[in-house]
Amino acid sequence: MTVRRSRGDGGLHWDEQRQRWIASVTLGYSAAGKRIVRKASGKTKTEAKAKLKEILRDQDDGLASGPANYTVADAVTNWLTYGLQGRAAETVANYRTLSEKHIIPSLGTRKLRELSAEDVDRWLISKAKAHSTRTIRLLHSCLNRAVTFAQARDKVKRNVVALCGVPEGQEGRTSKSLTLEQAAEILAAAESSRLYAYVVLSLLIGARTEKLRALVWPEVDLDGDPSNGTPAWIAVWRSVREGGDTKTRKSRRSLALPKRCVEALRAHQAQQAKERQDAGAKWTESDLVFASKVGTPLDSHNVRRAFRKIVKDAGLKAQDWTPREMRHSFVSLLSDSGVPLEDIARLAGHSGTAVTEAVYRKQIRPVLLGGAEVMDRIFS
């Protein structure tokens, strides 16, 4: 004899077309009076009954179980679309690339409710075999944030990604520094480039690339004040990071400009004035020192592409060098010329000497000299 299930306990029926057992339960009514029904399915009656019990248990606990067909791809796509408001465009583009290249192809079809910690562990370990630890941490962060975003919107009960550790990935390419001869070749090759002044400032004052891309003309003083001994200087006060802040408080600093920097910036200023005139109505006024030919901001790809051409023209392997290594070269050249560790850390905008020493320890020599004066002597 078949016993009818009590009202509110849900029901089970066989779907001939889908060849699956269907579990359904009424959870209440919407404001419009429409019945809210939660469904699940299983290949066997036992499996469907277990899912029905899970829905009822979640309802009793006050937890929303989320739609059964909501996938990891849905969660990631919604997070990318609605969960990154206010983030820098470059950050959003980076997260989107990581998600579309690594997360969605591997885990996208997985139903979010069925995603397990073991699934995430296996995925991270497989990625760690070919990618750096930094990339693995970013991938974990993206998936974790996407699932947290879905959890806050009642798409899933808990975030299993937060329970998973991040495995060690492959060692990234070690940063290196240009020798004095290589630096001179880079400077010579850059003279015909629009980014000549950019390269000169990177090498001779060690400014981070994200700060040079945010540098504006009102924060550049090419004359100084000779009457009271103030040299030409620039204010490293902002960056292209979210909110425009520098990386640390000590990164906010004003730096004296070596003569070669002043000359390069004057030439760059004249060149930009001509580009503004040529662009006419197409010019976008932003006061940026380093901008495109129509005044719009440069992104990291613009700089990297131009820098690699300069490196190639200098007779070096383009793929072996990145713009940030000009900053490493700045510190190493000062070190080789005898500037003490504390002065180098201050010029580089490090919060202390630990980073400077850990990265450039082999070049450190305890002799007292100044930054801009040393660069004038090196590149006289």
Order of alpha helices (4+ residues) and beta strands (2+ residues): beta-beta-beta-alpha-alpha-alpha-alpha-alpha-alpha-alpha-alpha-alpha-beta-beta-beta-alpha-alpha-alpha-alpha-alpha-alpha
